[in-house]
Amino acid sequence: MKKPTWMLVSLWVLQGPAALAEDPELKACQRLKNSMDSYETKRRSGGSAAQMDRWKRARQEKKDEYDQRRCRQYRGQLK
């Protein structure tokens, strides 16, 4: 007996994101992106010049690691 196409597609849709979430590289890239976004938000909210410089350097370090890990390939999957 042949399963309906919609059933197979729905199974793939449900399992697809779960399989991607288990990828350790994807998880590492997501953590880096979250960290970069956090520093960017902090800088936008303001602070002393020294604090802003520390946040800028910290964000740049995360960006360098993001580039080193080649996280650009996961851009479409990052939240």
Distance bins in CASP14 RR format, pairs under 12 A and 6 or more apart:
PFRMAT RR
TARGET T0000
AUTHOR 0000-0000-0000
RMODE 2
METHOD distances of the structure
MODEL  1
1 7 0 0 0 0 0 1 0 0 0 0 0
2 8 0 0 0 0 1 0 0 0 0 0 0
3 9 0 0 0 0 0 1 0 0 0 0 0
3 10 0 0 0 0 0 1 0 0 0 0 0
3 11 0 0 0 0 1 0 0 0 0 0 0
3 12 0 0 0 0 0 1 0 0 0 0 0
4 10 0 0 0 0 1 0 0 0 0 0 0
4 11 0 0 0 0 0 1 0 0 0 0 0
5 11 0 0 0 0 0 1 0 0 0 0 0
5 12 0 0 0 0 0 1 0 0 0 0 0
6 12 0 0 0 0 0 1 0 0 0 0 0
6 13 0 0 0 0 0 1 0 0 0 0 0
7 13 0 0 0 0 0 1 0 0 0 0 0
7 14 0 0 0 0 0 1 0 0 0 0 0
8 14 0 0 0 0 0 1 0 0 0 0 0
8 15 0 0 0 0 0 1 0 0 0 0 0
9 15 0 0 0 0 0 1 0 0 0 0 0
9 16 0 0 0 0 0 1 0 0 0 0 0
10 16 0 0 0 0 0 1 0 0 0 0 0
11 18 0 0 0 0 0 1 0 0 0 0 0
11 19 0 0 0 0 0 1 0 0 0 0 0
12 18 0 0 0 0 0 1 0 0 0 0 0
12 19 0 0 0 0 1 0 0 0 0 0 0
13 19 0 0 0 0 0 1 0 0 0 0 0
13 20 0 0 0 0 0 1 0 0 0 0 0
15 21 0 0 0 0 0 1 0 0 0 0 0
15 22 0 0 0 0 0 1 0 0 0 0 0
16 22 0 0 0 0 0 1 0 0 0 0 0
16 23 0 0 0 0 0 1 0 0 0 0 0
16 26 0 0 0 0 0 1 0 0 0 0 0
16 77 0 0 0 0 0 1 0 0 0 0 0
17 23 0 0 0 0 0 1 0 0 0 0 0
17 26 0 0 0 0 0 1 0 0 0 0 0
17 77 0 0 0 0 1 0 0 0 0 0 0
17 79 0 0 0 0 0 1 0 0 0 0 0
18 26 0 0 0 0 0 1 0 0 0 0 0
19 26 0 0 0 0 0 1 0 0 0 0 0
19 77 0 0 0 0 0 1 0 0 0 0 0
20 26 1 0 1 0 0 0 0 0 0 0 0
20 27 0 0 0 0 1 0 0 0 0 0 0
20 29 0 0 0 0 0 1 0 0 0 0 0
20 30 0 0 0 0 0 1 0 0 0 0 0
20 74 0 0 0 0 1 0 0 0 0 0 0
20 76 0 0 0 0 0 1 0 0 0 0 0
20 77 1 0 1 0 0 0 0 0 0 0 0
20 78 0 0 0 0 0 1 0 0 0 0 0
20 79 0 0 0 0 0 1 0 0 0 0 0
21 27 1 0 0 1 0 0 0 0 0 0 0
21 30 0 0 0 0 1 0 0 0 0 0 0
21 74 0 0 0 0 0 1 0 0 0 0 0
21 77 0 0 0 0 1 0 0 0 0 0 0
21 78 0 0 0 0 0 1 0 0 0 0 0
21 79 0 0 0 0 0 1 0 0 0 0 0
23 29 0 0 0 0 1 0 0 0 0 0 0
23 30 0 0 0 0 1 0 0 0 0 0 0
23 71 0 0 0 0 0 1 0 0 0 0 0
23 73 0 0 0 0 0 1 0 0 0 0 0
23 74 0 0 0 0 1 0 0 0 0 0 0
23 77 0 0 0 0 1 0 0 0 0 0 0
23 78 0 0 0 0 0 1 0 0 0 0 0
24 30 0 0 0 0 0 1 0 0 0 0 0
24 31 0 0 0 0 0 1 0 0 0 0 0
24 69 0 0 0 0 0 1 0 0 0 0 0
24 74 0 0 0 0 0 1 0 0 0 0 0
25 31 0 0 0 0 0 1 0 0 0 0 0
25 32 0 0 0 0 0 1 0 0 0 0 0
25 66 0 0 0 0 0 1 0 0 0 0 0
25 68 0 0 0 0 0 1 0 0 0 0 0
25 69 1 0 0 1 0 0 0 0 0 0 0
25 70 0 0 0 0 1 0 0 0 0 0 0
25 71 1 0 0 1 0 0 0 0 0 0 0
25 72 0 0 0 0 0 1 0 0 0 0 0
25 73 0 0 0 0 1 0 0 0 0 0 0
25 74 1 0 0 1 0 0 0 0 0 0 0
25 77 0 0 0 0 0 1 0 0 0 0 0
25 78 0 0 0 0 0 1 0 0 0 0 0
26 32 0 0 0 0 0 1 0 0 0 0 0
26 33 0 0 0 0 0 1 0 0 0 0 0
26 69 0 0 0 0 0 1 0 0 0 0 0
26 70 0 0 0 0 0 1 0 0 0 0 0
26 71 0 0 0 0 1 0 0 0 0 0 0
26 73 0 0 0 0 1 0 0 0 0 0 0
26 74 1 0 1 0 0 0 0 0 0 0 0
26 75 0 0 0 0 0 1 0 0 0 0 0
26 76 0 0 0 0 0 1 0 0 0 0 0
26 77 1 0 0 1 0 0 0 0 0 0 0
26 78 1 0 0 1 0 0 0 0 0 0 0
26 79 0 0 0 0 0 1 0 0 0 0 0
27 33 0 0 0 0 0 1 0 0 0 0 0
27 34 0 0 0 0 0 1 0 0 0 0 0
27 69 0 0 0 0 0 1 0 0 0 0 0
27 71 0 0 0 0 0 1 0 0 0 0 0
27 74 0 0 0 0 1 0 0 0 0 0 0
27 77 0 0 0 0 0 1 0 0 0 0 0
27 78 0 0 0 0 0 1 0 0 0 0 0
27 79 0 0 0 0 0 1 0 0 0 0 0
28 34 0 0 0 0 0 1 0 0 0 0 0
28 35 0 0 0 0 0 1 0 0 0 0 0
28 62 0 0 0 0 0 1 0 0 0 0 0
28 65 0 0 0 0 1 0 0 0 0 0 0
28 66 0 0 0 0 1 0 0 0 0 0 0
28 68 0 0 0 0 0 1 0 0 0 0 0
28 69 1 0 0 1 0 0 0 0 0 0 0
28 70 0 0 0 0 0 1 0 0 0 0 0
28 71 1 0 0 1 0 0 0 0 0 0 0
28 74 0 0 0 0 1 0 0 0 0 0 0
28 78 0 0 0 0 0 1 0 0 0 0 0
29 35 0 0 0 0 0 1 0 0 0 0 0
29 36 0 0 0 0 0 1 0 0 0 0 0
29 62 0 0 0 0 0 1 0 0 0 0 0
29 63 0 0 0 0 0 1 0 0 0 0 0
29 65 0 0 0 0 1 0 0 0 0 0 0
29 66 1 0 0 1 0 0 0 0 0 0 0
29 67 0 0 0 0 0 1 0 0 0 0 0
29 68 0 0 0 0 0 1 0 0 0 0 0
29 69 1 0 0 1 0 0 0 0 0 0 0
29 70 0 0 0 0 1 0 0 0 0 0 0
29 71 1 1 0 0 0 0 0 0 0 0 0
29 72 0 0 0 0 1 0 0 0 0 0 0
29 73 0 0 0 0 1 0 0 0 0 0 0
29 74 1 0 1 0 0 0 0 0 0 0 0
29 75 0 0 0 0 1 0 0 0 0 0 0
29 76 0 0 0 0 0 1 0 0 0 0 0
29 77 0 0 0 0 1 0 0 0 0 0 0
29 78 1 0 0 1 0 0 0 0 0 0 0
29 79 0 0 0 0 0 1 0 0 0 0 0
30 36 0 0 0 0 0 1 0 0 0 0 0
30 37 0 0 0 0 0 1 0 0 0 0 0
30 66 0 0 0 0 0 1 0 0 0 0 0
30 69 0 0 0 0 0 1 0 0 0 0 0
30 71 0 0 0 0 1 0 0 0 0 0 0
30 74 1 0 0 1 0 0 0 0 0 0 0
30 75 0 0 0 0 0 1 0 0 0 0 0
30 76 0 0 0 0 0 1 0 0 0 0 0
30 77 0 0 0 0 1 0 0 0 0 0 0
30 78 1 0 1 0 0 0 0 0 0 0 0
30 79 1 0 0 1 0 0 0 0 0 0 0
31 37 0 0 0 0 0 1 0 0 0 0 0
31 38 0 0 0 0 0 1 0 0 0 0 0
31 62 0 0 0 0 1 0 0 0 0 0 0
31 65 0 0 0 0 1 0 0 0 0 0 0
31 66 0 0 0 0 1 0 0 0 0 0 0
31 69 0 0 0 0 0 1 0 0 0 0 0
31 71 0 0 0 0 0 1 0 0 0 0 0
31 74 0 0 0 0 0 1 0 0 0 0 0
31 78 0 0 0 0 0 1 0 0 0 0 0
31 79 0 0 0 0 0 1 0 0 0 0 0
32 38 0 0 0 0 0 1 0 0 0 0 0
32 39 0 0 0 0 0 1 0 0 0 0 0
32 58 0 0 0 0 0 1 0 0 0 0 0
32 59 0 0 0 0 0 1 0 0 0 0 0
32 61 0 0 0 0 1 0 0 0 0 0 0
32 62 1 0 1 0 0 0 0 0 0 0 0
32 63 0 0 0 0 1 0 0 0 0 0 0
32 64 0 0 0 0 1 0 0 0 0 0 0
32 65 1 0 1 0 0 0 0 0 0 0 0
32 66 1 0 1 0 0 0 0 0 0 0 0
32 67 0 0 0 0 1 0 0 0 0 0 0
32 68 0 0 0 0 1 0 0 0 0 0 0
32 69 1 0 0 1 0 0 0 0 0 0 0
32 70 0 0 0 0 0 1 0 0 0 0 0
32 71 1 0 0 1 0 0 0 0 0 0 0
32 72 0 0 0 0 0 1 0 0 0 0 0
32 74 0 0 0 0 0 1 0 0 0 0 0
32 78 0 0 0 0 1 0 0 0 0 0 0
33 39 0 0 0 0 0 1 0 0 0 0 0
33 40 0 0 0 0 0 1 0 0 0 0 0
33 59 0 0 0 0 0 1 0 0 0 0 0
33 62 0 0 0 0 1 0 0 0 0 0 0
33 63 0 0 0 0 1 0 0 0 0 0 0
33 65 0 0 0 0 0 1 0 0 0 0 0
33 66 1 0 0 1 0 0 0 0 0 0 0
33 67 0 0 0 0 0 1 0 0 0 0 0
33 69 0 0 0 0 0 1 0 0 0 0 0
33 71 1 0 0 1 0 0 0 0 0 0 0
33 72 0 0 0 0 0 1 0 0 0 0 0
33 74 0 0 0 0 1 0 0 0 0 0 0
33 75 0 0 0 0 1 0 0 0 0 0 0
33 76 0 0 0 0 0 1 0 0 0 0 0
33 77 0 0 0 0 0 1 0 0 0 0 0
33 78 1 0 1 0 0 0 0 0 0 0 0
33 79 1 0 0 1 0 0 0 0 0 0 0
34 40 0 0 0 0 0 1 0 0 0 0 0
34 41 0 0 0 0 0 1 0 0 0 0 0
34 59 0 0 0 0 0 1 0 0 0 0 0
34 62 0 0 0 0 1 0 0 0 0 0 0
34 66 0 0 0 0 0 1 0 0 0 0 0
34 71 0 0 0 0 0 1 0 0 0 0 0
34 78 0 0 0 0 1 0 0 0 0 0 0
34 79 0 0 0 0 1 0 0 0 0 0 0
35 41 0 0 0 0 0 1 0 0 0 0 0
35 42 0 0 0 0 0 1 0 0 0 0 0
35 55 0 0 0 0 0 1 0 0 0 0 0
35 58 0 0 0 0 1 0 0 0 0 0 0
35 59 1 0 0 1 0 0 0 0 0 0 0
35 60 0 0 0 0 0 1 0 0 0 0 0
35 61 0 0 0 0 1 0 0 0 0 0 0
35 62 1 0 1 0 0 0 0 0 0 0 0
35 63 0 0 0 0 1 0 0 0 0 0 0
35 65 0 0 0 0 1 0 0 0 0 0 0
35 66 0 0 0 0 1 0 0 0 0 0 0
35 71 0 0 0 0 0 1 0 0 0 0 0
36 42 0 0 0 0 0 1 0 0 0 0 0
36 43 0 0 0 0 0 1 0 0 0 0 0
36 55 0 0 0 0 0 1 0 0 0 0 0
36 56 0 0 0 0 0 1 0 0 0 0 0
36 58 0 0 0 0 1 0 0 0 0 0 0
36 59 1 0 1 0 0 0 0 0 0 0 0
36 60 0 0 0 0 1 0 0 0 0 0 0
36 61 0 0 0 0 1 0 0 0 0 0 0
36 62 1 0 1 0 0 0 0 0 0 0 0
36 63 1 0 0 1 0 0 0 0 0 0 0
36 64 0 0 0 0 0 1 0 0 0 0 0
36 65 0 0 0 0 1 0 0 0 0 0 0
36 66 1 0 0 1 0 0 0 0 0 0 0
36 67 0 0 0 0 0 1 0 0 0 0 0
36 71 0 0 0 0 0 1 0 0 0 0 0
36 78 0 0 0 0 0 1 0 0 0 0 0
37 43 0 0 0 0 0 1 0 0 0 0 0
37 44 0 0 0 0 0 1 0 0 0 0 0
37 55 0 0 0 0 0 1 0 0 0 0 0
37 59 0 0 0 0 1 0 0 0 0 0 0
37 62 0 0 0 0 1 0 0 0 0 0 0
37 63 0 0 0 0 0 1 0 0 0 0 0
37 66 0 0 0 0 0 1 0 0 0 0 0
37 78 0 0 0 0 1 0 0 0 0 0 0
37 79 0 0 0 0 1 0 0 0 0 0 0
38 44 0 0 0 0 0 1 0 0 0 0 0
38 45 0 0 0 0 0 1 0 0 0 0 0
38 55 0 0 0 0 1 0 0 0 0 0 0
38 58 0 0 0 0 1 0 0 0 0 0 0
38 59 0 0 0 0 1 0 0 0 0 0 0
38 62 0 0 0 0 1 0 0 0 0 0 0
39 45 0 0 0 0 0 1 0 0 0 0 0
39 46 0 0 0 0 0 1 0 0 0 0 0
39 51 0 0 0 0 0 1 0 0 0 0 0
39 52 0 0 0 0 0 1 0 0 0 0 0
39 53 0 0 0 0 0 1 0 0 0 0 0
39 54 0 0 0 0 1 0 0 0 0 0 0
39 55 1 0 1 0 0 0 0 0 0 0 0
39 56 1 0 0 1 0 0 0 0 0 0 0
39 57 0 0 0 0 1 0 0 0 0 0 0
39 58 1 0 1 0 0 0 0 0 0 0 0
39 59 1 1 0 0 0 0 0 0 0 0 0
39 60 0 0 0 0 1 0 0 0 0 0 0
39 61 0 0 0 0 1 0 0 0 0 0 0
39 62 1 0 0 1 0 0 0 0 0 0 0
39 63 0 0 0 0 1 0 0 0 0 0 0
40 46 0 0 0 0 0 1 0 0 0 0 0
40 52 0 0 0 0 0 1 0 0 0 0 0
40 55 0 0 0 0 1 0 0 0 0 0 0
40 56 0 0 0 0 1 0 0 0 0 0 0
40 58 0 0 0 0 0 1 0 0 0 0 0
40 59 1 0 0 1 0 0 0 0 0 0 0
40 60 0 0 0 0 0 1 0 0 0 0 0
40 62 0 0 0 0 0 1 0 0 0 0 0
40 63 0 0 0 0 0 1 0 0 0 0 0
41 55 0 0 0 0 1 0 0 0 0 0 0
41 59 0 0 0 0 0 1 0 0 0 0 0
42 48 0 0 0 0 0 1 0 0 0 0 0
42 51 0 0 0 0 1 0 0 0 0 0 0
42 52 0 0 0 0 1 0 0 0 0 0 0
42 54 0 0 0 0 1 0 0 0 0 0 0
42 55 1 0 1 0 0 0 0 0 0 0 0
42 56 0 0 0 0 1 0 0 0 0 0 0
42 58 0 0 0 0 1 0 0 0 0 0 0
42 59 0 0 0 0 1 0 0 0 0 0 0
43 49 0 0 0 0 0 1 0 0 0 0 0
43 51 0 0 0 0 1 0 0 0 0 0 0
43 52 1 0 1 0 0 0 0 0 0 0 0
43 53 0 0 0 0 1 0 0 0 0 0 0
43 54 0 0 0 0 1 0 0 0 0 0 0
43 55 1 0 1 0 0 0 0 0 0 0 0
43 56 1 0 0 1 0 0 0 0 0 0 0
43 57 0 0 0 0 0 1 0 0 0 0 0
43 58 0 0 0 0 1 0 0 0 0 0 0
43 59 1 0 0 1 0 0 0 0 0 0 0
43 60 0 0 0 0 0 1 0 0 0 0 0
44 52 0 0 0 0 0 1 0 0 0 0 0
44 55 0 0 0 0 1 0 0 0 0 0 0
44 56 0 0 0 0 0 1 0 0 0 0 0
44 59 0 0 0 0 0 1 0 0 0 0 0
45 51 0 0 0 0 0 1 0 0 0 0 0
45 52 0 0 0 0 0 1 0 0 0 0 0
45 55 0 0 0 0 1 0 0 0 0 0 0
46 52 1 0 0 1 0 0 0 0 0 0 0
46 53 0 0 0 0 0 1 0 0 0 0 0
46 55 0 0 0 0 1 0 0 0 0 0 0
46 56 0 0 0 0 0 1 0 0 0 0 0
47 53 0 0 0 0 0 1 0 0 0 0 0
47 54 0 0 0 0 0 1 0 0 0 0 0
47 55 0 0 0 0 1 0 0 0 0 0 0
47 56 0 0 0 0 0 1 0 0 0 0 0
48 54 0 0 0 0 1 0 0 0 0 0 0
48 55 0 0 0 0 0 1 0 0 0 0 0
49 55 0 0 0 0 0 1 0 0 0 0 0
49 56 0 0 0 0 0 1 0 0 0 0 0
50 56 0 0 0 0 0 1 0 0 0 0 0
50 57 0 0 0 0 0 1 0 0 0 0 0
51 57 0 0 0 0 0 1 0 0 0 0 0
51 58 0 0 0 0 0 1 0 0 0 0 0
52 58 0 0 0 0 0 1 0 0 0 0 0
52 59 0 0 0 0 0 1 0 0 0 0 0
53 59 0 0 0 0 0 1 0 0 0 0 0
53 60 0 0 0 0 0 1 0 0 0 0 0
54 60 0 0 0 0 0 1 0 0 0 0 0
54 61 0 0 0 0 0 1 0 0 0 0 0
55 61 0 0 0 0 0 1 0 0 0 0 0
55 62 0 0 0 0 0 1 0 0 0 0 0
56 62 0 0 0 0 0 1 0 0 0 0 0
56 63 0 0 0 0 0 1 0 0 0 0 0
57 63 0 0 0 0 0 1 0 0 0 0 0
57 64 0 0 0 0 0 1 0 0 0 0 0
58 64 0 0 0 0 0 1 0 0 0 0 0
58 65 0 0 0 0 0 1 0 0 0 0 0
59 65 0 0 0 0 0 1 0 0 0 0 0
59 66 0 0 0 0 0 1 0 0 0 0 0
60 66 0 0 0 0 0 1 0 0 0 0 0
60 67 0 0 0 0 0 1 0 0 0 0 0
61 67 0 0 0 0 0 1 0 0 0 0 0
61 68 0 0 0 0 0 1 0 0 0 0 0
62 68 0 0 0 0 0 1 0 0 0 0 0
62 69 0 0 0 0 0 1 0 0 0 0 0
62 71 0 0 0 0 0 1 0 0 0 0 0
63 69 0 0 0 0 0 1 0 0 0 0 0
63 71 0 0 0 0 1 0 0 0 0 0 0
63 72 0 0 0 0 0 1 0 0 0 0 0
64 71 0 0 0 0 0 1 0 0 0 0 0
65 71 0 0 0 0 1 0 0 0 0 0 0
66 72 0 0 0 0 1 0 0 0 0 0 0
66 73 0 0 0 0 0 1 0 0 0 0 0
66 74 0 0 0 0 1 0 0 0 0 0 0
66 75 0 0 0 0 0 1 0 0 0 0 0
66 78 0 0 0 0 1 0 0 0 0 0 0
67 73 0 0 0 0 0 1 0 0 0 0 0
71 77 0 0 0 0 1 0 0 0 0 0 0
71 78 1 0 0 1 0 0 0 0 0 0 0
72 78 0 0 0 0 1 0 0 0 0 0 0
END
